[in-house]
Amino acid sequence: MSDITELPRALRELGVRPGGVLMVHASLSGTGWSPTGVRDALRTVLGPDGTLVVPAFTPENSDTSPAYHRLTEGMTAREKAEFRAAMPPFEPNATPCPAMGALAECVRTTPGAVRSAHPQTSFAALGARSEELLAAHDPHCHLGERSPMAALYEADAQVLLLRVAFEVCTAFHLAEYRMTPPPPTRTYRCVVEDKGNWIEYEDLSLHDGDFGAIGALLPHGLFREREFTGKPAFLFGMRDAVDTGLHLMSGYRS
């Protein structure tokens, strides 16, 4: 399926629920589709009572992330210090999310979009339940119980991986927070409110290195799959993914 005009029909056939909550991870590279066209197709299927959610993460706003280390690779100590001092603070209404792809940035910049407040792992949403689902996002909790991820779980959201694989399935992170005993934590730092205003906090040491393997172990009855312009898409219930992911993680993670 390569014609974007057929996308609403294909999404309905895949099982996207009208009036539901849908979190989407997408790669549009090589499709010829515009992000606005994909956004509109998703909203058409969801209808006026539905809600479209995307990750609007900003890993660049940090000096503890792999993204930051890539940006400063090869710099001298002085250059790194100057770069760090000049980093702009996270602004929910203005900070772009380039690492999340064209669809996420499109949703974030659409008039009426809502964005959660976390300076590194925010979400953006359009639709009926946007304010409700994104209202609570503790700046010291990336993707756990005090984040929109938990609200999406309670809302029985669906997750659509559109031309991306389970390696990027952020819903599995909620399963990490629910492990017993809990995983280790680490220190995070980022810039908020004003340039040079760095905050530091402890949160879960997030790990996605096994998400692809977890996705491969999900029972096939838990998701639906079809091809979109040469790459697969997967649709599944977030509760199913988190609960099954938690069971799988608990079996081998220490």
C-alpha positions, 0 to 999 in steps of 0.5 A: 500500500503506497497511495496515501489516499488509501491509508485511512482504509488500511488503518481501519482494516488493521484495527485502529479504533474510532474514538480511541486513543492511539500512540504512534511511532512512525518512519515516513522515509521512502514513502513519499507521504507528507507528515501532514497527510499521515497525521490527517489520515490518522485523525480521520480514522480516530474521528472527533472523539479520538486522540492521537499521541506521539513521543516528542522526546528531546534527548538533546536537552541533556549532558548525560545522554548518548545524543549529547555525547554524539553532538560533542564528540571531538570537542575540546574541554573548553568547546564542550563547556561553551556548548553546554553553557549555550544550550537552550532550555526546554520549552514545551511550546517551542522545543523541536523533537527532531529525533522522533521523526517528521510525524511527531514534529508535525503533530507537535506543531499542529495548532491545538496540540498539547505537550507534556512537561517533561524536558527530555521525554515529553509527549504531544497529542491532538484530539479529545483527551489530549489535555487529560492524558498529558496533564501529569508528567513529573519532571523527575519521572521519564516514562513511569507511573507519574508520566502520560505512559501510565495514563495511556495504559489506563486509557486502554490505548492502542499502539501503532508502529508504522514502518518501525519495529519493536526496538522503538516501542516505548510502551515497554519502558512502563514495564521496566518501572513495574519490575520487582525488584525495581531496576537500578536508577541513574542521574539525569541532567537537563536545562529548564526554564532559562539558559544555564539553569540545569536540574539534576534528578534520579530516575530509572536507568532506561534500557531498550536494548532488548525491546526487539527481542521482547517484540519477537516473543509477543504472542501473535494473537496480541498484535495485527500486522500488515505491510505499508510501502515495503515495511511492516506496521504493527498494531496492538493494545498497550496493556497487552504489550506492557503486561506481557513485556513485564512478564518476559523481562522478569524472566531474564533481567536481573 
